[in-house]
Amino acid sequence: MISLRHFFTIILLPTYVFTNVNAETLPSQLNLERGWDSADGSDYFVDADIDLSGPRLFIGYGESDSQLGSTVLNTTTTQVELSSNPFNDTAMAIGYSEWGQDGEIDIKTYRLDFIFNTDNWGFRLAPQTREIELYTLAAMRPKINLDSDGINVGINYYAAEPFYIGAVYSAHNYSRNLSTLSTDPRLALIFSPATMEYAFGFEKERIAGNMGLAFSWGSAGIDGSRSVSEIDNSISTSIAVSIRYKLNKHWSIKARGGQSDNSFSTAKISFGSVSVGYQF
């Protein structure tokens, strides 16, 4: 699902790092994903990962809809990334992302990736900075600005074919003390329920990983994550399984399903998605 938590770490575990192949053999690809969850949420995401004869250009766009009582949550995300050849011993990437809902919240993320590859390992270091705008209900001060800096560190192991495994850790700090959003009830008069809900998705840190098996017909794997909220230190976890099947040389389909929960809630949310990919 294209949630705030998902947005912060999207494409930090690139699938091409897990495959021990030549850059010339990695084609361009178009993907369309549709997702749902048990809390009446839905989303879609479409992206293009284009080979530029070694360097790659990634472009993505998505929308997410969910309900918070009588409040409609509708967010959009846009991503652009340009990278040098990711199979070189060293590579770089620069990325820009924007996520939010009109009149509620807007987050612009600027990221620089450094990639290091050996025969058996892949490493990624990705510092980032974010510009965050929280819209208020006050006419005299329609929005509040804050900044956030963060770092993402990723590692992949791909020598034991067909097995692959990878992990990423991220940490963030903020220019304002956000814990007051959970302790000061007066802020409910300043921010809308939607803005408050989004703000509770600000992460202090996150660890995520995946593992699986890659075959000639496709792949199957499991992934999970654990994050800590900057607002109230609540812990959110998720786990999911996925399977990808190649229909032919160009087309593939992928299904993914799992469950997430939060330490401050007894409810568990089930989610799932189906995607179609076209390679050219």
HELIX and SHEET records of a PDB file:
HELIX    1   1 LEU A    4  THR A    9  1                                   6    
HELIX    2   2 THR A   15  PHE A   18  5                                   4    
HELIX    3   3 ALA A   23  THR A   25  5                                   3    
HELIX    4   4 THR A  180  THR A  183  1                                   4    
HELIX    5   5 PRO A  185  LEU A  189  5                                   5    
HELIX    6   6 PRO A  193  ALA A  199  1                                   7    
SHEET    1   A15 GLN A  29  ASP A  37  0                                        
SHEET    2   A15 SER A  42  ASP A  51 -1                                        
SHEET    3   A15 ARG A  56  LEU A  68 -1                                        
SHEET    4   A15 THR A  71  SER A  83 -1                                        
SHEET    5   A15 THR A  90  GLN A 101 -1                                        
SHEET    6   A15 ILE A 105  ASN A 117 -1                                        
SHEET    7   A15 TRP A 121  TYR A 135 -1                                        
SHEET    8   A15 LYS A 143  TYR A 157 -1                                        
SHEET    9   A15 PHE A 163  TYR A 174 -1                                        
SHEET   10   A15 GLU A 203  PHE A 215 -1                                        
SHEET   11   A15 GLY A 218  SER A 229 -1                                        
SHEET   12   A15 ILE A 235  LYS A 246 -1                                        
SHEET   13   A15 TRP A 251  ASN A 262 -1                                        
SHEET   14   A15 LYS A 268  GLN A 279 -1                                        
SHEET   15   A15 GLN A  29  ASP A  37 -1                                        
END                                                                             
